[in-house]
Amino acid sequence: MTLKPMNELLVEIAGQAEKALLYEVALTPKPGLVDRNNSGAHSDMDFFTFLDSIVSLSPYLYQYVKLGIEHEGTAKELFHKVRSMGVHAEKAMLAATKNINTHKGANFSFAVLLGATGACIGRGLQPPFTQNDTQEVLSYAQEMSHGLVTDDFADLAAKTSLTYGEKLYLSYGITGIRGEAEAGYPALSELILPFLRANQGQPVENLLLEALLLLMSQVEDGNIIHRGGIDAWQTVKTETKQLLQDSHEGNLKELMYSYDLVLIERHLSPGGAADLLSLGIFFAKLENLF
């Protein structure tokens, strides 16, 4: 196999991450989420807000990979590097969206996973990835994130101002995307990626709509819990499990359009599932699944 130059790999990996974010927002119809049809359960953002946000993050996606490729220290040291860069990325995002949080969670995860991808590329990994290559990246990301929940949530009771992620942890013990990262992203390795691999060759839009439903039916979603509480989240999981059973290629979009109206009425947005979907798309692209 001919090895690609590092700069070419950098551009390729960052480009796949940007593409994943674009695929996710363009996917339509997504229940409660911003898509090409409507703004879902959001009154402060639309499809174009997301495009502005993605363009603002694009240079930082490249930087996350670059930091990983050039890193020579421990995995934990790389985590601190990409997280620091992520603060700058978030500021750029908020400037582009007029202080609307479009991709805060996705930015965090892409910082970790692109840093991990870069580190593994630096050690000889080359796309297209195998399933084992992807697992190597996820394992490195887990190493990077070791102790994250404990570190971030220490002394919360003494803080006067809390993020909603911190409030969820104090109220329900919900660890959110920090817990997902520290566990090595099991929603990717055990749920979404096996589904995408098993259904390779299916029409991409239907495949990704089903993948979103699968995530909504199983993963912890802090966005839904923040807006509606634990009961609302449990209800969404039950309903999406039923939708998966009822759906087939011919009626999937119709079911999704109808459920979109339900979640808009309840003011619920499965943003956690949407972020995980974009991460799944990223690795699916690296594995050439579609």
C-alpha positions as CSV (number, residue, x, y, z in Angstrom):
1,M,0.0,0.0,0.0
2,T,1.3,3.4,-1.0
3,L,1.5,5.7,2.0
4,K,-0.1,9.1,1.5
5,P,1.7,12.3,2.6
6,M,0.7,13.5,6.0
7,N,-0.7,16.8,4.8
8,E,-2.9,14.9,2.3
9,L,-4.1,12.7,5.2
10,L,-4.8,15.7,7.3
11,V,-7.0,17.3,4.7
12,E,-8.8,14.0,4.0
13,I,-9.6,13.2,7.6
14,A,-10.8,16.8,8.5
15,G,-12.8,16.8,5.2
16,Q,-14.6,13.6,6.3
17,A,-15.5,15.2,9.6
18,E,-16.9,18.3,7.9
19,K,-18.8,16.1,5.5
20,A,-20.3,14.1,8.4
21,L,-21.6,17.3,10.0
22,L,-23.1,18.4,6.6
23,Y,-24.7,15.0,6.1
24,E,-26.3,15.1,9.5
25,V,-27.9,18.6,9.1
26,A,-29.0,17.8,5.5
27,L,-30.7,14.6,6.5
28,T,-34.5,15.1,6.3
29,P,-36.9,14.6,8.0
30,K,-35.3,14.4,11.5
31,P,-37.8,14.4,14.4
32,G,-37.4,17.5,16.6
33,L,-34.2,18.5,14.8
34,V,-33.1,21.2,12.4
35,D,-33.2,19.9,8.8
36,R,-34.0,21.1,5.3
37,N,-37.7,20.9,6.0
38,N,-38.0,23.0,9.2
39,S,-36.2,24.0,12.4
40,G,-37.7,21.2,14.5
41,A,-38.2,22.1,18.1
42,H,-35.8,25.1,17.8
43,S,-37.0,28.7,17.4
44,D,-33.6,30.3,17.4
45,M,-31.8,28.4,14.6
46,D,-32.4,27.0,11.1
47,F,-30.6,25.0,8.4
48,F,-28.5,28.0,7.4
49,T,-27.4,28.6,11.0
50,F,-26.0,25.1,10.9
51,L,-24.2,25.7,7.7
52,D,-22.6,28.9,9.1
53,S,-21.6,26.9,12.2
54,I,-20.0,24.1,10.2
55,V,-18.0,26.5,8.1
56,S,-16.7,28.2,11.3
57,L,-15.6,24.9,12.7
58,S,-13.9,23.6,9.6
59,P,-10.4,25.1,10.3
60,Y,-10.5,23.6,13.8
61,L,-11.4,20.1,12.6
62,Y,-8.1,20.3,10.6
63,Q,-6.2,21.5,13.7
64,Y,-7.6,18.7,15.9
65,V,-6.2,16.1,13.4
66,K,-2.9,18.0,13.2
67,L,-2.5,18.1,17.0
68,G,-3.0,14.3,17.0
69,I,-0.5,13.6,14.2
70,E,2.2,15.8,15.7
71,H,1.6,14.7,19.3
72,E,4.5,12.9,21.1
73,G,3.3,12.8,24.7
74,T,0.6,10.9,26.6
75,A,-3.0,10.4,25.5
76,K,-4.1,12.6,28.4
77,E,-1.8,15.4,27.3
78,L,-3.3,15.2,23.8
79,F,-6.8,15.5,25.4
80,H,-5.8,18.8,27.1
81,K,-4.4,20.1,23.8
82,V,-7.5,19.4,21.7
83,R,-9.8,20.6,24.5
84,S,-7.9,23.9,24.6
85,M,-8.2,24.2,20.8
86,G,-11.9,23.4,21.2
87,V,-12.5,26.4,23.3
88,H,-11.3,28.6,20.4
89,A,-13.5,26.6,18.0
90,E,-16.5,27.1,20.2
91,K,-15.9,30.9,20.3
92,A,-15.7,30.9,16.5
93,M,-18.9,28.9,16.3
94,L,-20.8,31.3,18.6
95,A,-19.5,34.3,16.6
96,A,-20.7,32.8,13.4
97,T,-24.2,31.9,14.8
98,K,-24.7,35.0,16.9
99,N,-24.3,33.1,20.2
100,I,-26.6,30.2,19.2
101,N,-25.3,26.8,20.4
102,T,-25.4,24.6,17.3
103,H,-22.5,22.2,17.7
104,K,-21.1,22.5,21.2
105,G,-21.4,18.7,21.9
106,A,-20.3,17.7,18.4
107,N,-17.3,20.1,18.7
108,F,-16.2,18.4,21.9
109,S,-16.5,14.9,20.5
110,F,-14.8,15.7,17.2
111,A,-12.0,17.4,19.1
112,V,-11.4,14.1,21.0
113,L,-12.0,11.7,18.1
114,L,-10.1,13.7,15.5
115,G,-7.2,14.1,17.9
116,A,-7.3,10.3,18.5
117,T,-7.5,9.7,14.7
118,G,-4.5,11.9,14.1
119,A,-2.5,10.2,16.8
120,C,-3.3,6.8,15.2
121,I,-2.4,8.1,11.7
122,G,0.9,9.4,13.2
123,R,1.5,5.8,14.3
124,G,0.9,4.4,10.8
125,L,-2.9,4.0,10.4
126,Q,-4.1,4.8,6.9
127,P,-7.6,5.2,5.4
128,P,-9.7,3.5,4.3
129,F,-10.1,2.1,7.8
130,T,-11.0,-1.4,8.8
131,Q,-13.3,-2.1,11.7
132,N,-10.2,-2.8,13.8
133,D,-8.7,0.6,12.8
134,T,-11.8,2.4,14.0
135,Q,-11.7,0.5,17.2
136,E,-8.0,1.5,17.7
137,V,-9.1,5.1,17.4
138,L,-12.0,4.7,19.8
139,S,-9.7,3.0,22.3
140,Y,-7.2,5.8,22.1
141,A,-10.0,8.3,22.6
142,Q,-11.0,6.4,25.7
143,E,-7.4,6.6,27.0
144,M,-7.5,10.4,26.3
145,S,-10.7,10.8,28.3
146,H,-9.8,8.7,31.3
147,G,-11.0,10.3,34.5
148,L,-12.9,13.0,32.6
149,V,-16.2,12.7,34.5
150,T,-14.6,12.8,37.9
151,D,-12.3,15.7,36.9
152,D,-15.0,17.8,35.3
153,F,-17.7,17.2,37.9
154,A,-15.6,17.6,41.1
155,D,-16.9,20.3,43.5
156,L,-20.0,21.0,41.4
157,A,-22.1,21.6,44.5
158,A,-19.9,24.7,45.4
159,K,-20.3,26.3,41.9
160,T,-22.7,29.2,41.6
161,S,-23.2,28.9,37.8
162,L,-23.8,25.5,36.2
163,T,-24.0,24.3,32.6
164,Y,-27.0,22.2,31.8
165,G,-24.7,19.2,31.5
166,E,-23.6,19.8,35.1
167,K,-27.2,20.3,36.3
168,L,-28.1,16.9,34.7
169,Y,-25.2,15.2,36.5
170,L,-26.2,16.7,39.9
171,S,-29.9,16.0,39.4
172,Y,-29.9,12.5,37.7
173,G,-26.2,11.3,37.6
174,I,-26.3,11.7,33.8
175,T,-22.7,11.8,32.6
176,G,-23.6,12.9,29.0
177,I,-21.0,13.1,26.3
178,R,-18.2,13.1,28.9
179,G,-19.3,9.6,30.1
180,E,-19.6,8.5,26.5
181,A,-16.1,9.6,25.7
182,E,-14.6,8.1,28.9
183,A,-16.3,4.7,28.0
184,G,-14.7,4.8,24.5
185,Y,-18.0,5.8,22.7
186,P,-19.9,2.5,23.0
187,A,-22.8,4.1,21.1
188,L,-20.5,4.1,18.1
189,S,-18.7,0.8,18.6
190,E,-21.7,-1.3,19.9
191,L,-24.7,0.3,18.2
192,I,-24.4,2.7,15.3
193,L,-21.3,1.4,13.5
194,P,-22.4,-2.3,13.6
195,F,-25.8,-1.2,12.1
196,L,-24.2,0.8,9.3
197,R,-21.8,-2.0,8.5
198,A,-24.6,-4.6,8.4
199,N,-26.7,-2.5,6.1
200,Q,-23.9,-1.3,3.8
201,G,-25.3,-0.7,0.2
202,Q,-28.7,0.6,1.3
203,P,-29.8,4.0,0.1
204,V,-27.9,6.4,2.3
205,E,-30.8,8.7,3.3
206,N,-33.0,5.9,4.5
207,L,-30.0,4.2,6.2
208,L,-29.2,7.3,8.2
209,L,-32.8,8.0,9.1
210,E,-33.0,4.4,10.5
211,A,-29.7,4.9,12.3
212,L,-31.0,8.1,13.9
213,L,-34.1,6.2,15.2
214,L,-31.9,3.4,16.5
215,L,-29.8,6.0,18.5
216,M,-32.9,7.7,19.8
217,S,-34.4,4.4,20.9
218,Q,-31.3,3.5,23.0
219,V,-28.9,6.3,24.0
220,E,-28.9,8.7,26.9
221,D,-29.9,12.1,25.4
222,G,-29.2,15.0,27.6
223,N,-30.9,17.4,25.2
224,I,-34.2,15.6,25.6
225,I,-33.8,15.2,29.4
226,H,-32.9,18.9,29.8
227,R,-36.1,20.0,27.9
228,G,-38.5,17.4,29.2
229,G,-37.1,15.4,32.0
230,I,-36.4,11.7,32.4
231,D,-40.0,10.6,31.7
232,A,-40.0,12.5,28.3
233,W,-36.7,10.7,27.4
234,Q,-38.1,7.3,28.3
235,T,-41.2,8.0,26.3
236,V,-39.1,9.0,23.2
237,K,-37.1,5.7,23.6
238,T,-40.3,3.7,23.7
239,E,-41.9,5.5,20.7
240,T,-38.8,5.2,18.5
241,K,-38.4,1.5,19.2
242,Q,-42.0,1.1,18.0
243,L,-41.3,3.3,14.9
244,L,-38.3,1.0,14.1
245,Q,-40.6,-2.0,14.2
246,D,-43.3,-0.3,12.1
247,S,-41.0,1.2,9.5
248,H,-39.9,-0.1,6.1
249,E,-38.4,1.6,3.1
250,G,-41.7,2.7,1.7
251,N,-43.1,4.4,4.8
252,L,-40.0,5.5,6.7
253,K,-40.1,9.1,5.7
254,E,-43.8,9.4,6.3
255,L,-43.4,8.1,9.8
256,M,-40.5,10.5,10.4
257,Y,-42.5,13.5,9.2
258,S,-45.3,12.6,11.5
259,Y,-43.0,12.0,14.5
260,D,-41.3,15.3,13.8
261,L,-44.6,17.1,14.4
262,V,-45.0,15.2,17.7
263,L,-41.6,16.2,19.1
264,I,-42.1,19.8,17.9
265,E,-45.4,19.9,19.8
266,R,-43.6,18.6,22.9
267,H,-40.6,21.0,22.4
268,L,-38.2,18.0,22.4
269,S,-35.0,17.8,20.4
270,P,-32.8,14.7,20.3
271,G,-29.5,16.6,19.9
272,G,-27.5,14.0,21.7
273,A,-28.5,11.3,19.1
274,A,-27.9,13.8,16.3
275,D,-24.3,14.4,17.5
276,L,-23.6,10.7,17.8
277,L,-25.1,10.2,14.3
278,S,-22.6,12.7,12.9
279,L,-19.7,10.8,14.6
280,G,-21.0,7.5,13.2
281,I,-21.1,9.0,9.7
282,F,-17.5,10.2,10.1
283,F,-16.2,6.7,10.8
284,A,-18.5,5.2,8.2
285,K,-16.9,7.5,5.6
286,L,-13.4,6.5,6.8
287,E,-14.4,2.8,6.4
288,N,-15.9,3.6,2.9
289,L,-19.3,2.2,4.0
290,F,-21.0,4.8,1.7
